[in-house]
């Protein structure tokens, strides 16, 4: 295992649920930008892998929301479902404009989660306790039993 991989693994293993979500959003944003650049460049075939990767990350974000747990959770779920649909349509139609829309939404989502991380801190004990939402860890962090771990994180309402 190289040092960069070990660092990333440690960073993921020690991150708070809100920081994990921000990391996923950052990854989706990076891949969406790569896909848009590939389509705009001389080799549009290079857009497929980052587009599929971005859609996979959005699927992880969807899986991390417990539908019906709160009106806020349902609204966020709707946003992520919209992004997934737009990424699918962009791939089918090779539509760079749809990717541009996805990038704008992901940038806004990133800003929101940066504020959440700044408010709650990066240590679980830093979190306030006004409003609690359940966040499911991404599938790649599943336990050896194959079930996702659930953690509570507090959000100021």
N, C-alpha and C positions, 0 to 999 in steps of 0.2 A: 504494500500500500504506500503510495507516495504521500509526501507531506501535505500537499494541497487537498487531497482526498480525505486524509485524516482530519485536517482542520475543518473541512466542510461537515464531515460526519459529527464531529464534536459540537460544532455550531448548531446543527440541527437537533442533536440529542439534548442540548441544554437550553434550547430556545423556549420561550413562553408560547402558548397557543396563538396569541396575537402576533408575535414575531414570526412564527411559522407561516401564518396566513400572509403576512407581508412578503416573506421570502417567496412564496408561491406566486403572488401577484407580480413581483419583480421578475421572476422567471418567465411568466406568461408574457409580460410586456416586452422583455428582451427578444423572445422568440417571435412575437408578432411583428416587431420591427425588422427582424431578420427576414421574415417572409415578405414583408412589404418591399424591402430593399432588393431582394432577389427578383421579385416581379418587375420592379422598376428598372432593373439592370439588364445585362446582356444574357443572363442565364436564368430564365424564369423557372426552370425545372428544379433549381436549388431551393425554391420556396416550399416544396412539399414537406420535407422533414421538419423544419421549424413550425410550419402550420399545424402539422399533426401533434407535435410536442406541445404547442400552445393549447390546442384543444384538449389534450390529455390533462394538462394542469388545470384548465377550467373545469374539467370533469371532477378532479380532486377537490376543487373549491366547492362544487355543487354537493359532492358527497359529504363534505364537512358541515353541512347545514341541516339541522333537524327541522324539516318542514312542519309548520303548524305550531312551533314552539313559541312564537311571538309574531306580531305583525311586522316587526323589523326584520326578523329572520326570513319571513315570506317575501318581503320586498327585495332583500339581498339575493335570495334564491332566484327570484324573477330576473334580476339583472344578469346573474351568471348563466341562467338558461338562455336568455337573449344572446349573450356573448357566444355560447356554444353553437346556437343556431346560425349566427352571423359567420362564425368561423367555418362551419360546414358549408354554408351557401358560398362563401368566398372561395373555398376549395373547389366546389363543383363548377362555379362560373368563372374561376380565375379572376376574381373581382377585387382589385387592389383598393377600391374605394371602401368596400366593406371592412377590409383590414384597418384602414384609417379610422373608421368609426370605432372598431374594437380597441384600437390603441388609445383613442381619446377617453373611452370609458375606463379602461384599465389605468390610465394615468390618474383619473379622478379617484378611482378606487384605491390606488397606491397612496395618494395624498391623504385620503381618509384614514387608512390603516397606519400611516406614519403618525398621524395625530393620536390615534388610539394607543400606539406604542409609546409615544411621548407622554401621554396622560397616565397610562397604567404602569409604565416602566418595563424593564426587561427581566425583572425577577418576579416570580409568582407572588411573593409576599408584598410586592409593591402595589398590587391591584387593590382598588377601592371595592366597595361592596353595595352599591346602590341597585344594580340591575345585573342579574346573572343569566348568561346564555351558555348553553352547552355547545362546545366545539369538539368535533371528532378529529382526531389526528389523521393526517393524510395516510393513504393506504401503504405508502412505502415505509411508514413508521409502525406498521402493524406489529403486534406481539407475535411470538412464535406460535400461539394458538390460532392465528389467522383472523382474529377479531380486532377491530380498531379500538384503540384506547380512547376513552372519553375523559375530557378534563373540563372543569368549570372555569370560566374566566369572568371577571366582573367588568361591567361597562357602566359608566356614569350615564344615567338617562337624561 
